[in-house]
Amino acid sequence: MALDFPTRPVRWIVPYTTGATADLVARVLGAQIAIDAGQPVAIENKAGGNTALAAAEVARATADGYTVLSADSTTLVFNPALYRTLGYSPSRDFAPVALLARLPMVLLVGPSSGVRDARAFVEDARAFPGRFHFASAGNGSPQHLAMALLAQEARLEMVHVPYRGIAQALVDVAGGQVPVAMGELTVARRFIEGGRLRPLAVASASRLASLPGVPTFAELGLPRVEASNFLGLVAPAGTPPEVVARLQRVASNAVHNPVVQRRFTEYAIEPMDGTAAEFAALLARESARWHPLIRALNLALD
């Protein structure tokens, strides 16, 4: 007998404010899932605690598939290494459902910068330890860790300037107050299109379709400098496997829908697709890659 799910609205909690990239992804996909599944998908924003407030709420929710969480690299990979006390455990409290999207990182400078390409930036930063400052969305943010990874792999000494959010950080890079930052293309694209930021390199395995002339770090001899913030969907641990499988199927169908694909392309969001098992494997790989760097930086947010 076919699984009778869902039979009522699904509550999709997003741990960011309205208008954030994760919110956009949830609303675009949620609208399509509602059409495909025949039930409303209610997007609920619950920002705070570096995504921990929303994560803890979903961890305590009834494990029936009717409450799900947008979970990203911060929630599932970085926070467990950044906080000694956390109100949830990614491995214990959640069932991975589906991969949804990837947000590739780009190395950025302002138009007044004399640096013309990534190779010159790396050479200058290496030649003058401590001279370069870089902006990020805050201590332990994906942008901070992406630059720390670059510094580790390229043997650079740079000064971190944390902001309260990536938008203001990029405004100051564009204005020349801080020379460089790593940021998601989703946020930086309008700065780039308006000539306010110059992309030097992309931290992905291959060049981006929207920035075909910008090299990867691998092309510059730094193959380990890969940093993308991923977005996925999780449910409370103990959610029945057949419900998880149903959620994964409707999420996958929505990701592949042409309307969704067009919206993602507009915002420089890379669609992802994968089973719950593939999502879990990605989490294991990402944790093994980032946790040693966080420990080496002696980063703790509590």
C-alpha atoms as an extended CHARMM CRD file, in Angstrom:
* protein
*
       302  EXT
         1         1  MET       CA              0.0000000000        0.0000000000        0.0000000000  PROA      1               0.0000000000
         2         2  ALA       CA              1.3370000000        3.4530000000       -0.8900000000  PROA      2               0.0000000000
         3         3  LEU       CA              2.4540000000        5.6850000000        1.9710000000  PROA      3               0.0000000000
         4         4  ASP       CA             -0.2600000000        8.2250000000        2.8310000000  PROA      4               0.0000000000
         5         5  PHE       CA              2.0670000000       11.1870000000        3.5530000000  PROA      5               0.0000000000
         6         6  PRO       CA              1.6400000000       14.0880000000        3.8740000000  PROA      6               0.0000000000
         7         7  THR       CA             -2.0220000000       14.4610000000        4.7990000000  PROA      7               0.0000000000
         8         8  ARG       CA             -1.6530000000       17.8910000000        6.4460000000  PROA      8               0.0000000000
         9         9  PRO       CA              0.6610000000       20.9200000000        6.2060000000  PROA      9               0.0000000000
        10        10  VAL       CA              4.3990000000       20.4470000000        6.6620000000  PROA      10              0.0000000000
        11        11  ARG       CA              6.2550000000       22.9280000000        8.8770000000  PROA      11              0.0000000000
        12        12  TRP       CA              9.6500000000       23.8730000000        7.4110000000  PROA      12              0.0000000000
        13        13  ILE       CA             11.8200000000       25.8040000000        9.8740000000  PROA      13              0.0000000000
        14        14  VAL       CA             14.5910000000       28.0450000000        8.5330000000  PROA      14              0.0000000000
        15        15  PRO       CA             17.2500000000       29.1730000000       11.0500000000  PROA      15              0.0000000000
        16        16  TYR       CA             17.7410000000       32.5370000000        9.3040000000  PROA      16              0.0000000000
        17        17  THR       CA             15.7530000000       35.7150000000        8.7700000000  PROA      17              0.0000000000
        18        18  THR       CA             13.4130000000       36.3080000000        5.8570000000  PROA      18              0.0000000000
        19        19  GLY       CA             15.3830000000       37.1750000000        2.7340000000  PROA      19              0.0000000000
        20        20  ALA       CA             18.4730000000       35.1470000000        3.6030000000  PROA      20              0.0000000000
        21        21  THR       CA             19.6590000000       32.6610000000        0.9960000000  PROA      21              0.0000000000
        22        22  ALA       CA             18.4920000000       29.6920000000        3.0460000000  PROA      22              0.0000000000
        23        23  ASP       CA             15.0730000000       31.3190000000        3.3160000000  PROA      23              0.0000000000
        24        24  LEU       CA             14.9390000000       31.8560000000       -0.4470000000  PROA      24              0.0000000000
        25        25  VAL       CA             15.8530000000       28.2130000000       -1.1010000000  PROA      25              0.0000000000
        26        26  ALA       CA             13.1940000000       26.9850000000        1.3240000000  PROA      26              0.0000000000
        27        27  ARG       CA             10.4660000000       29.1960000000       -0.1490000000  PROA      27              0.0000000000
        28        28  VAL       CA             11.2510000000       28.3100000000       -3.7690000000  PROA      28              0.0000000000
        29        29  LEU       CA             11.4100000000       24.5850000000       -3.0130000000  PROA      29              0.0000000000
        30        30  GLY       CA              8.5750000000       24.6510000000       -0.4960000000  PROA      30              0.0000000000
        31        31  ALA       CA              6.1850000000       26.1630000000       -3.0500000000  PROA      31              0.0000000000
        32        32  GLN       CA              6.9850000000       23.4070000000       -5.5400000000  PROA      32              0.0000000000
        33        33  ILE       CA              6.8370000000       20.6460000000       -2.9310000000  PROA      33              0.0000000000
        34        34  ALA       CA              3.3910000000       21.8830000000       -1.8850000000  PROA      34              0.0000000000
        35        35  ILE       CA              2.2020000000       21.5220000000       -5.4800000000  PROA      35              0.0000000000
        36        36  ASP       CA              3.7580000000       18.0810000000       -5.9020000000  PROA      36              0.0000000000
        37        37  ALA       CA              2.7160000000       16.6860000000       -2.5080000000  PROA      37              0.0000000000
        38        38  GLY       CA             -0.7370000000       18.2780000000       -2.4280000000  PROA      38              0.0000000000
        39        39  GLN       CA             -0.2920000000       19.8460000000        1.0110000000  PROA      39              0.0000000000
        40        40  PRO       CA              0.8370000000       23.3170000000        2.1280000000  PROA      40              0.0000000000
        41        41  VAL       CA              4.4490000000       23.8340000000        3.2210000000  PROA      41              0.0000000000
        42        42  ALA       CA              4.6400000000       26.5330000000        5.8880000000  PROA      42              0.0000000000
        43        43  ILE       CA              8.0270000000       28.2770000000        6.0370000000  PROA      43              0.0000000000
        44        44  GLU       CA              8.8380000000       29.4780000000        9.5360000000  PROA      44              0.0000000000
        45        45  ASN       CA             11.8790000000       31.6780000000       10.2260000000  PROA      45              0.0000000000
        46        46  LYS       CA             13.6020000000       31.2090000000       13.5750000000  PROA      46              0.0000000000
        47        47  ALA       CA             16.9790000000       32.9320000000       13.5940000000  PROA      47              0.0000000000
        48        48  GLY       CA             19.3450000000       33.0280000000       16.5500000000  PROA      48              0.0000000000
        49        49  GLY       CA             22.1450000000       31.1890000000       18.2830000000  PROA      49              0.0000000000
        50        50  ASN       CA             24.1190000000       30.7280000000       15.0710000000  PROA      50              0.0000000000
        51        51  THR       CA             21.2500000000       28.5080000000       13.8150000000  PROA      51              0.0000000000
        52        52  ALA       CA             21.1640000000       26.5530000000       17.1060000000  PROA      52              0.0000000000
        53        53  LEU       CA             17.7590000000       27.8180000000       18.2840000000  PROA      53              0.0000000000
        54        54  ALA       CA             15.9380000000       26.4330000000       15.2700000000  PROA      54              0.0000000000
        55        55  ALA       CA             17.9830000000       23.2380000000       15.2860000000  PROA      55              0.0000000000
        56        56  ALA       CA             17.2020000000       22.5490000000       18.9390000000  PROA      56              0.0000000000
        57        57  GLU       CA             13.4890000000       23.1070000000       18.3250000000  PROA      57              0.0000000000
        58        58  VAL       CA             13.3710000000       20.6510000000       15.4400000000  PROA      58              0.0000000000
        59        59  ALA       CA             15.4380000000       18.1400000000       17.4080000000  PROA      59              0.0000000000
        60        60  ARG       CA             12.6570000000       18.1300000000       20.0400000000  PROA      60              0.0000000000
        61        61  ALA       CA              9.7930000000       17.9750000000       17.5290000000  PROA      61              0.0000000000
        62        62  THR       CA              7.6300000000       14.9110000000       16.9640000000  PROA      62              0.0000000000
        63        63  ALA       CA              9.4210000000       12.5390000000       14.5990000000  PROA      63              0.0000000000
        64        64  ASP       CA              6.6080000000       12.2020000000       12.0780000000  PROA      64              0.0000000000
        65        65  GLY       CA              7.9770000000       14.1580000000        9.0970000000  PROA      65              0.0000000000
        66        66  TYR       CA              5.7000000000       17.1500000000        9.6100000000  PROA      66              0.0000000000
        67        67  THR       CA              8.4760000000       19.3340000000       11.0480000000  PROA      67              0.0000000000
        68        68  VAL       CA             11.7080000000       19.6780000000        9.0630000000  PROA      68              0.0000000000
        69        69  LEU       CA             14.7400000000       21.9570000000        9.1950000000  PROA      69              0.0000000000
        70        70  SER       CA             16.8850000000       23.7390000000        6.6420000000  PROA      70              0.0000000000
        71        71  ALA       CA             20.3150000000       22.6670000000        7.8250000000  PROA      71              0.0000000000
        72        72  ASP       CA             23.5690000000       24.0240000000        6.4440000000  PROA      72              0.0000000000
        73        73  SER       CA             27.2940000000       23.7010000000        7.0440000000  PROA      73              0.0000000000
        74        74  THR       CA             27.0500000000       25.9230000000       10.1210000000  PROA      74              0.0000000000
        75        75  THR       CA             24.3240000000       23.8260000000       11.7390000000  PROA      75              0.0000000000
        76        76  LEU       CA             25.6520000000       20.3660000000       10.9740000000  PROA      76              0.0000000000
        77        77  VAL       CA             29.4360000000       20.7320000000       10.6060000000  PROA      77              0.0000000000
        78        78  PHE       CA             30.8280000000       23.8940000000       12.2010000000  PROA      78              0.0000000000
        79        79  ASN       CA             28.7080000000       24.3720000000       15.3350000000  PROA      79              0.0000000000
        80        80  PRO       CA             29.5950000000       21.0230000000       16.9390000000  PROA      80              0.0000000000
        81        81  ALA       CA             33.2750000000       22.0330000000       16.7890000000  PROA      81              0.0000000000
        82        82  LEU       CA             32.7120000000       25.6840000000       17.7260000000  PROA      82              0.0000000000
        83        83  TYR       CA             30.5290000000       25.1840000000       20.8240000000  PROA      83              0.0000000000
        84        84  ARG       CA             31.3890000000       23.1880000000       23.9120000000  PROA      84              0.0000000000
        85        85  THR       CA             27.7000000000       23.2030000000       24.8520000000  PROA      85              0.0000000000
        86        86  LEU       CA             25.1540000000       22.8670000000       22.0760000000  PROA      86              0.0000000000
        87        87  GLY       CA             21.4230000000       22.3040000000       22.3720000000  PROA      87              0.0000000000
        88        88  TYR       CA             21.4340000000       19.5550000000       19.7560000000  PROA      88              0.0000000000
        89        89  SER       CA             23.6450000000       16.8540000000       18.2620000000  PROA      89              0.0000000000
        90        90  PRO       CA             23.7070000000       16.5420000000       14.4530000000  PROA      90              0.0000000000
        91        91  SER       CA             24.4490000000       12.8220000000       14.6070000000  PROA      91              0.0000000000
        92        92  ARG       CA             22.0380000000       11.9600000000       17.4220000000  PROA      92              0.0000000000
        93        93  ASP       CA             19.1010000000       14.3050000000       16.9200000000  PROA      93              0.0000000000
        94        94  PHE       CA             18.5610000000       14.4530000000       13.1490000000  PROA      94              0.0000000000
        95        95  ALA       CA             17.7780000000       12.1720000000       10.2540000000  PROA      95              0.0000000000
        96        96  PRO       CA             19.3310000000       13.5040000000        7.0290000000  PROA      96              0.0000000000
        97        97  VAL       CA             16.6550000000       13.7570000000        4.3440000000  PROA      97              0.0000000000
        98        98  ALA       CA             18.0100000000       15.4230000000        1.2030000000  PROA      98              0.0000000000
        99        99  LEU       CA             20.6810000000       17.6870000000       -0.1860000000  PROA      99              0.0000000000
       100       100  LEU       CA             19.1890000000       20.8240000000       -1.7120000000  PROA      100             0.0000000000
       101       101  ALA       CA             21.7730000000       23.3950000000       -2.7520000000  PROA      101             0.0000000000
       102       102  ARG       CA             25.3780000000       24.4940000000       -2.6730000000  PROA      102             0.0000000000
       103       103  LEU       CA             26.5790000000       28.0890000000       -2.2570000000  PROA      103             0.0000000000
       104       104  PRO       CA             30.0780000000       28.3770000000       -3.7410000000  PROA      104             0.0000000000
       105       105  MET       CA             32.6050000000       30.7530000000       -2.1710000000  PROA      105             0.0000000000
       106       106  VAL       CA             34.5280000000       33.3810000000       -4.1360000000  PROA      106             0.0000000000
       107       107  LEU       CA             37.6390000000       35.3800000000       -3.1860000000  PROA      107             0.0000000000
       108       108  LEU       CA             36.7470000000       39.0710000000       -3.5850000000  PROA      108             0.0000000000
       109       109  VAL       CA             38.4930000000       42.4520000000       -3.5980000000  PROA      109             0.0000000000
       110       110  GLY       CA             37.2360000000       45.9830000000       -4.1440000000  PROA      110             0.0000000000
       111       111  PRO       CA             37.6660000000       47.8740000000       -7.4280000000  PROA      111             0.0000000000
       112       112  SER       CA             40.2210000000       50.2320000000       -5.8390000000  PROA      112             0.0000000000
       113       113  SER       CA             42.4640000000       47.3120000000       -4.9350000000  PROA      113             0.0000000000
       114       114  GLY       CA             45.6710000000       47.1320000000       -6.8800000000  PROA      114             0.0000000000
       115       115  VAL       CA             45.4630000000       43.3500000000       -6.8570000000  PROA      115             0.0000000000
       116       116  ARG       CA             44.4250000000       42.0930000000      -10.2900000000  PROA      116             0.0000000000
       117       117  ASP       CA             44.4090000000       38.3100000000       -9.8040000000  PROA      117             0.0000000000
       118       118  ALA       CA             44.4880000000       35.6460000000       -7.1070000000  PROA      118             0.0000000000
       119       119  ARG       CA             48.0820000000       34.5990000000       -7.7600000000  PROA      119             0.0000000000
       120       120  ALA       CA             49.2760000000       38.1680000000       -7.1680000000  PROA      120             0.0000000000
       121       121  PHE       CA             47.1720000000       38.3870000000       -4.0010000000  PROA      121             0.0000000000
       122       122  VAL       CA             48.6710000000       35.1870000000       -2.5890000000  PROA      122             0.0000000000
       123       123  GLU       CA             52.2130000000       36.3110000000       -3.4500000000  PROA      123             0.0000000000
       124       124  ASP       CA             51.6980000000       39.7310000000       -1.8360000000  PROA      124             0.0000000000
       125       125  ALA       CA             50.0650000000       38.2990000000        1.2780000000  PROA      125             0.0000000000
       126       126  ARG       CA             52.8850000000       35.7770000000        1.6520000000  PROA      126             0.0000000000
       127       127  ALA       CA             55.5470000000       38.4610000000        1.1920000000  PROA      127             0.0000000000
       128       128  PHE       CA             54.0060000000       40.7870000000        3.8110000000  PROA      128             0.0000000000
       129       129  PRO       CA             52.7630000000       38.7080000000        6.7890000000  PROA      129             0.0000000000
       130       130  GLY       CA             50.0510000000       40.4810000000        8.7730000000  PROA      130             0.0000000000
       131       131  ARG       CA             49.6060000000       43.2770000000        6.2520000000  PROA      131             0.0000000000
       132       132  PHE       CA             46.3680000000       42.0090000000        4.7510000000  PROA      132             0.0000000000
       133       133  HSD       CA             43.1070000000       42.1850000000        6.6990000000  PROA      133             0.0000000000
       134       134  PHE       CA             40.1040000000       40.1350000000        5.6030000000  PROA      134             0.0000000000
       135       135  ALA       CA             36.4200000000       40.5830000000        6.3830000000  PROA      135             0.0000000000
       136       136  SER       CA             33.9210000000       37.8630000000        7.2360000000  PROA      136             0.0000000000
       137       137  ALA       CA             30.3820000000       37.4300000000        8.5460000000  PROA      137             0.0000000000
       138       138  GLY       CA             31.7890000000       36.7380000000       12.0280000000  PROA      138             0.0000000000
       139       139  ASN       CA             34.0180000000       34.4410000000       14.0340000000  PROA      139             0.0000000000
       140       140  GLY       CA             33.5380000000       30.8260000000       12.9800000000  PROA      140             0.0000000000
       141       141  SER       CA             31.3740000000       31.7730000000        9.9980000000  PROA      141             0.0000000000
       142       142  PRO       CA             31.7420000000       29.8800000000        6.7100000000  PROA      142             0.0000000000
       143       143  GLN       CA             33.4510000000       32.9380000000        5.2300000000  PROA      143             0.0000000000
       144       144  HSD       CA             35.9320000000       33.1330000000        8.1090000000  PROA      144             0.0000000000
       145       145  LEU       CA             36.7610000000       29.4410000000        7.8550000000  PROA      145             0.0000000000
       146       146  ALA       CA             37.1150000000       29.5940000000        4.0670000000  PROA      146             0.0000000000
       147       147  MET       CA             39.7450000000       32.3390000000        4.3950000000  PROA      147             0.0000000000
       148       148  ALA       CA             41.4340000000       30.4640000000        7.2240000000  PROA      148             0.0000000000
       149       149  LEU       CA             41.6410000000       27.4240000000        4.9540000000  PROA      149             0.0000000000
       150       150  LEU       CA             43.2320000000       29.5470000000        2.2260000000  PROA      150             0.0000000000
       151       151  ALA       CA             45.7000000000       30.9740000000        4.7450000000  PROA      151             0.0000000000
       152       152  GLN       CA             46.6130000000       27.4810000000        5.9540000000  PROA      152             0.0000000000
       153       153  GLU       CA             47.0840000000       26.0190000000        2.4840000000  PROA      153             0.0000000000
       154       154  ALA       CA             48.9310000000       29.0340000000        1.0210000000  PROA      154             0.0000000000
       155       155  ARG       CA             50.9640000000       29.6900000000        4.2030000000  PROA      155             0.0000000000
       156       156  LEU       CA             49.6130000000       33.2050000000        4.7230000000  PROA      156             0.0000000000
       157       157  GLU       CA             49.3470000000       35.3640000000        7.8420000000  PROA      157             0.0000000000
       158       158  MET       CA             46.3150000000       37.6440000000        7.6610000000  PROA      158             0.0000000000
       159       159  VAL       CA             44.2700000000       39.6050000000       10.2080000000  PROA      159             0.0000000000
       160       160  HSD       CA             40.6120000000       38.6660000000       10.6020000000  PROA      160             0.0000000000
       161       161  VAL       CA             38.0160000000       41.4630000000       10.8010000000  PROA      161             0.0000000000
       162       162  PRO       CA             34.6910000000       39.8940000000       11.8510000000  PROA      162             0.0000000000
       163       163  TYR       CA             31.3950000000       41.6060000000       11.0260000000  PROA      163             0.0000000000
       164       164  ARG       CA             27.8320000000       40.8610000000       12.0500000000  PROA      164             0.0000000000
       165       165  GLY       CA             26.7830000000       39.4620000000        8.6970000000  PROA      165             0.0000000000
       166       166  ILE       CA             28.3620000000       39.0750000000        5.2760000000  PROA      166             0.0000000000
       167       167  ALA       CA             26.4400000000       41.9070000000        3.5780000000  PROA      167             0.0000000000
       168       168  GLN       CA             28.0910000000       44.6600000000        5.6360000000  PROA      168             0.0000000000
       169       169  ALA       CA             31.4560000000       42.9230000000        5.3100000000  PROA      169             0.0000000000
       170       170  LEU       CA             31.1830000000       43.0190000000        1.5190000000  PROA      170             0.0000000000
       171       171  VAL       CA             30.0450000000       46.6550000000        1.5770000000  PROA      171             0.0000000000
       172       172  ASP       CA             33.2700000000       47.5560000000        3.3840000000  PROA      172             0.0000000000
       173       173  VAL       CA             35.3920000000       45.4850000000        1.0030000000  PROA      173             0.0000000000
       174       174  ALA       CA             33.6940000000       47.2510000000       -1.9100000000  PROA      174             0.0000000000
       175       175  GLY       CA             34.4170000000       50.5920000000       -0.2330000000  PROA      175             0.0000000000
       176       176  GLY       CA             38.0680000000       49.8020000000        0.3940000000  PROA      176             0.0000000000
       177       177  GLN       CA             37.8640000000       49.7540000000        4.2080000000  PROA      177             0.0000000000
       178       178  VAL       CA             38.9810000000       46.1030000000        4.2090000000  PROA      178             0.0000000000
       179       179  PRO       CA             40.9420000000       44.7490000000        1.2310000000  PROA      179             0.0000000000
       180       180  VAL       CA             39.5980000000       41.2290000000        0.7910000000  PROA      180             0.0000000000
       181       181  ALA       CA             36.9430000000       38.6980000000        1.7730000000  PROA      181             0.0000000000
       182       182  MET       CA             35.6090000000       35.3070000000        0.8570000000  PROA      182             0.0000000000
       183       183  GLY       CA             31.8630000000       35.2930000000        0.2450000000  PROA      183             0.0000000000
       184       184  GLU       CA             29.1010000000       33.2300000000       -1.2790000000  PROA      184             0.0000000000
       185       185  LEU       CA             28.4720000000       34.1390000000       -4.8950000000  PROA      185             0.0000000000
       186       186  THR       CA             24.7680000000       34.2950000000       -4.0430000000  PROA      186             0.0000000000
       187       187  VAL       CA             25.3960000000       37.3690000000       -1.8840000000  PROA      187             0.0000000000
       188       188  ALA       CA             28.2840000000       38.8340000000       -3.8930000000  PROA      188             0.0000000000
       189       189  ARG       CA             26.8130000000       38.5550000000       -7.3820000000  PROA      189             0.0000000000
       190       190  ARG       CA             25.1400000000       41.9910000000       -7.3910000000  PROA      190             0.0000000000
       191       191  PHE       CA             28.3480000000       43.6120000000       -6.1550000000  PROA      191             0.0000000000
       192       192  ILE       CA             30.2170000000       41.8490000000       -8.9580000000  PROA      192             0.0000000000
       193       193  GLU       CA             27.6510000000       42.7030000000      -11.6280000000  PROA      193             0.0000000000
       194       194  GLY       CA             27.7200000000       46.3510000000      -10.5190000000  PROA      194             0.0000000000
       195       195  GLY       CA             31.5100000000       46.5050000000      -10.6450000000  PROA      195             0.0000000000
       196       196  ARG       CA             31.7810000000       47.0150000000       -6.8760000000  PROA      196             0.0000000000
       197       197  LEU       CA             33.6830000000       43.7810000000       -6.2450000000  PROA      197             0.0000000000
       198       198  ARG       CA             36.2210000000       41.8890000000       -8.3320000000  PROA      198             0.0000000000
       199       199  PRO       CA             36.2330000000       38.0590000000       -8.1200000000  PROA      199             0.0000000000
       200       200  LEU       CA             39.7450000000       36.5920000000       -8.0550000000  PROA      200             0.0000000000
       201       201  ALA       CA             39.1880000000       32.8610000000       -7.5720000000  PROA      201             0.0000000000
       202       202  VAL       CA             36.4160000000       30.3900000000       -6.8080000000  PROA      202             0.0000000000
       203       203  ALA       CA             36.7170000000       27.8510000000       -4.0080000000  PROA      203             0.0000000000
       204       204  SER       CA             35.0560000000       25.0210000000       -5.9020000000  PROA      204             0.0000000000
       205       205  ALA       CA             36.2540000000       21.9580000000       -7.7760000000  PROA      205             0.0000000000
       206       206  SER       CA             35.5040000000       23.4970000000      -11.1730000000  PROA      206             0.0000000000
       207       207  ARG       CA             34.8600000000       26.9330000000      -12.6220000000  PROA      207             0.0000000000
       208       208  LEU       CA             31.4020000000       28.4050000000      -12.1060000000  PROA      208             0.0000000000
       209       209  ALA       CA             29.0970000000       28.8460000000      -15.0760000000  PROA      209             0.0000000000
       210       210  SER       CA             28.2810000000       32.3810000000      -13.9560000000  PROA      210             0.0000000000
       211       211  LEU       CA             31.9970000000       33.2900000000      -13.6050000000  PROA      211             0.0000000000
       212       212  PRO       CA             33.6400000000       31.3580000000      -16.4450000000  PROA      212             0.0000000000
       213       213  GLY       CA             36.7030000000       33.5870000000      -16.5450000000  PROA      213             0.0000000000
       214       214  VAL       CA             37.5250000000       33.2200000000      -12.8500000000  PROA      214             0.0000000000
       215       215  PRO       CA             39.9490000000       30.3770000000      -12.0130000000  PROA      215             0.0000000000
       216       216  THR       CA             39.6100000000       27.8200000000       -9.2510000000  PROA      216             0.0000000000
       217       217  PHE       CA             42.1650000000       27.6780000000       -6.4590000000  PROA      217             0.0000000000
       218       218  ALA       CA             43.1840000000       24.2770000000       -7.8080000000  PROA      218             0.0000000000
       219       219  GLU       CA             44.2780000000       26.0020000000      -11.0100000000  PROA      219             0.0000000000
       220       220  LEU       CA             46.5020000000       28.2010000000       -8.8450000000  PROA      220             0.0000000000
       221       221  GLY       CA             48.1770000000       25.2200000000       -7.2070000000  PROA      221             0.0000000000
       222       222  LEU       CA             45.9230000000       25.1090000000       -4.1170000000  PROA      222             0.0000000000
       223       223  PRO       CA             43.6790000000       22.0870000000       -4.7380000000  PROA      223             0.0000000000
       224       224  ARG       CA             42.6050000000       21.7390000000       -1.0900000000  PROA      224             0.0000000000
       225       225  VAL       CA             41.0410000000       25.2070000000       -1.0110000000  PROA      225             0.0000000000
       226       226  GLU       CA             37.4450000000       24.1890000000       -1.6000000000  PROA      226             0.0000000000
       227       227  ALA       CA             34.7370000000       25.8930000000        0.4380000000  PROA      227             0.0000000000
       228       228  SER       CA             31.0330000000       25.8750000000       -0.3240000000  PROA      228             0.0000000000
       229       229  ASN       CA             28.1930000000       26.2670000000        2.1160000000  PROA      229             0.0000000000
       230       230  PHE       CA             25.7100000000       23.4480000000        1.4980000000  PROA      230             0.0000000000
       231       231  LEU       CA             22.0220000000       23.4400000000        2.3580000000  PROA      231             0.0000000000
       232       232  GLY       CA             20.0970000000       20.3140000000        3.1770000000  PROA      232             0.0000000000
       233       233  LEU       CA             16.8730000000       19.1320000000        4.7350000000  PROA      233             0.0000000000
       234       234  VAL       CA             16.7620000000       17.1520000000        7.9910000000  PROA      234             0.0000000000
       235       235  ALA       CA             13.9920000000       15.7120000000       10.1320000000  PROA      235             0.0000000000
       236       236  PRO       CA             13.9910000000       14.7200000000       13.8090000000  PROA      236             0.0000000000
       237       237  ALA       CA             15.7880000000       11.4710000000       14.5590000000  PROA      237             0.0000000000
       238       238  GLY       CA             13.4090000000        8.5380000000       14.6620000000  PROA      238             0.0000000000
       239       239  THR       CA             11.3270000000        9.7460000000       11.7340000000  PROA      239             0.0000000000
       240       240  PRO       CA             10.1220000000        6.5590000000        9.9810000000  PROA      240             0.0000000000
       241       241  PRO       CA             12.3940000000        5.5830000000        7.0560000000  PROA      241             0.0000000000
       242       242  GLU       CA              9.4640000000        5.4700000000        4.6370000000  PROA      242             0.0000000000
       243       243  VAL       CA              8.5740000000        9.0740000000        5.5760000000  PROA      243             0.0000000000
       244       244  VAL       CA             12.2040000000       10.1710000000        5.1270000000  PROA      244             0.0000000000
       245       245  ALA       CA             12.2260000000        8.4630000000        1.7250000000  PROA      245             0.0000000000
       246       246  ARG       CA              8.9900000000       10.2120000000        0.7250000000  PROA      246             0.0000000000
       247       247  LEU       CA             10.3810000000       13.5930000000        1.8000000000  PROA      247             0.0000000000
       248       248  GLN       CA             13.5680000000       12.9060000000       -0.1390000000  PROA      248             0.0000000000
       249       249  ARG       CA             11.6380000000       12.0710000000       -3.2910000000  PROA      249             0.0000000000
       250       250  VAL       CA              9.4850000000       15.1940000000       -3.2180000000  PROA      250             0.0000000000
       251       251  ALA       CA             12.5320000000       17.3570000000       -2.4310000000  PROA      251             0.0000000000
       252       252  SER       CA             14.4790000000       15.7840000000       -5.3090000000  PROA      252             0.0000000000
       253       253  ASN       CA             11.5800000000       16.2930000000       -7.7090000000  PROA      253             0.0000000000
       254       254  ALA       CA             11.3500000000       19.9370000000       -6.6730000000  PROA      254             0.0000000000
       255       255  VAL       CA             15.1010000000       20.5240000000       -7.0930000000  PROA      255             0.0000000000
       256       256  HSD       CA             14.8750000000       19.1980000000      -10.6670000000  PROA      256             0.0000000000
       257       257  ASN       CA             11.7860000000       21.2330000000      -11.5600000000  PROA      257             0.0000000000
       258       258  PRO       CA             12.6060000000       23.7170000000      -14.3860000000  PROA      258             0.0000000000
       259       259  VAL       CA             10.9680000000       26.6160000000      -12.5390000000  PROA      259             0.0000000000
       260       260  VAL       CA             13.0950000000       25.9480000000       -9.4600000000  PROA      260             0.0000000000
       261       261  GLN       CA             16.2280000000       25.5410000000      -11.5800000000  PROA      261             0.0000000000
       262       262  ARG       CA             15.6190000000       28.9220000000      -13.2220000000  PROA      262             0.0000000000
       263       263  ARG       CA             15.1270000000       30.6350000000       -9.8660000000  PROA      263             0.0000000000
       264       264  PHE       CA             18.2940000000       29.0720000000       -8.5070000000  PROA      264             0.0000000000
       265       265  THR       CA             20.2500000000       30.1950000000      -11.5650000000  PROA      265             0.0000000000
       266       266  GLU       CA             19.0040000000       33.7650000000      -11.0600000000  PROA      266             0.0000000000
       267       267  TYR       CA             20.5060000000       33.7790000000       -7.5700000000  PROA      267             0.0000000000
       268       268  ALA       CA             23.7250000000       31.8540000000       -8.3660000000  PROA      268             0.0000000000
       269       269  ILE       CA             22.5600000000       28.8980000000       -6.2650000000  PROA      269             0.0000000000
       270       270  GLU       CA             23.8450000000       25.4950000000       -7.3600000000  PROA      270             0.0000000000
       271       271  PRO       CA             21.1290000000       22.8160000000       -7.0240000000  PROA      271             0.0000000000
       272       272  MET       CA             22.1480000000       19.6260000000       -5.2830000000  PROA      272             0.0000000000
       273       273  ASP       CA             20.4600000000       16.2620000000       -5.1640000000  PROA      273             0.0000000000
       274       274  GLY       CA             21.2330000000       13.2190000000       -3.0930000000  PROA      274             0.0000000000
       275       275  THR       CA             19.7750000000       10.5040000000       -0.9410000000  PROA      275             0.0000000000
       276       276  ALA       CA             19.7720000000       10.5520000000        2.8340000000  PROA      276             0.0000000000
       277       277  ALA       CA             22.7820000000        8.2140000000        2.7890000000  PROA      277             0.0000000000
       278       278  GLU       CA             24.6970000000       10.5310000000        0.4510000000  PROA      278             0.0000000000
       279       279  PHE       CA             23.8380000000       13.4720000000        2.6760000000  PROA      279             0.0000000000
       280       280  ALA       CA             25.1570000000       11.6090000000        5.7310000000  PROA      280             0.0000000000
       281       281  ALA       CA             28.3640000000       10.7260000000        3.8770000000  PROA      281             0.0000000000
       282       282  LEU       CA             28.8760000000       14.3900000000        2.9420000000  PROA      282             0.0000000000
       283       283  LEU       CA             28.4650000000       15.3910000000        6.5870000000  PROA      283             0.0000000000
       284       284  ALA       CA             31.1350000000       12.8910000000        7.6300000000  PROA      284             0.0000000000
       285       285  ARG       CA             33.5720000000       14.1380000000        4.9670000000  PROA      285             0.0000000000
       286       286  GLU       CA             32.9740000000       17.8010000000        5.7640000000  PROA      286             0.0000000000
       287       287  SER       CA             33.3810000000       17.2540000000        9.5110000000  PROA      287             0.0000000000
       288       288  ALA       CA             36.6470000000       15.3960000000        8.9690000000  PROA      288             0.0000000000
       289       289  ARG       CA             37.8670000000       18.2740000000        6.8090000000  PROA      289             0.0000000000
       290       290  TRP       CA             36.8470000000       21.2690000000        8.8990000000  PROA      290             0.0000000000
       291       291  HSD       CA             37.0720000000       20.1740000000       12.5310000000  PROA      291             0.0000000000
       292       292  PRO       CA             40.9080000000       19.9420000000       12.5560000000  PROA      292             0.0000000000
       293       293  LEU       CA             41.1100000000       23.4820000000       11.1390000000  PROA      293             0.0000000000
       294       294  ILE       CA             38.7220000000       24.8230000000       13.7990000000  PROA      294             0.0000000000
       295       295  ARG       CA             40.8140000000       23.1270000000       16.5070000000  PROA      295             0.0000000000
       296       296  ALA       CA             44.0270000000       24.5170000000       15.0090000000  PROA      296             0.0000000000
       297       297  LEU       CA             42.5300000000       28.0160000000       15.1170000000  PROA      297             0.0000000000
       298       298  ASN       CA             41.5270000000       27.4370000000       18.7570000000  PROA      298             0.0000000000
       299       299  LEU       CA             38.0710000000       28.7560000000       17.9380000000  PROA      299             0.0000000000
       300       300  ALA       CA             35.2810000000       28.5440000000       20.4920000000  PROA      300             0.0000000000
       301       301  LEU       CA             32.0620000000       30.5550000000       20.5130000000  PROA      301             0.0000000000
       302       302  ASP       CA             30.9520000000       29.7730000000       24.0710000000  PROA      302             0.0000000000
